[in-house]
């Protein structure tokens, strides 16, 4: 049974947000263990994990490519628009997570 689009849209956003926040927080613990600044490691990880958060949130790339293929070759443009909106939702979640980490660490202030 297919899930309604709005629930997938929200799911995509918060999954991406969780990947960024969780990865950065757990990764900063590794920075602490090796003697580096946990806040700097957290900030660096939040920026480098963005693409993986997007891929993880949309459930891998094969479903997305299949939907694009179906939209282009079978005329199902509704599926293409839905996939683009899901990708934008995941990008928004990743950006929100990186912004929260930036605020938390105050890394861009140069303190």
Secondary structure, DSSP 8 states (H G I E B T S, - for coil): ----HHHHHHHHHHHHHHHHHHHHHHHHHHHHHTTS-HHHHHHHHHHHTHHHHHHHHTT-HHHHHHHHHHHHHS--HHHHHHHHHHHHHHHHHHHHHHHHHHHHHTGGGT-
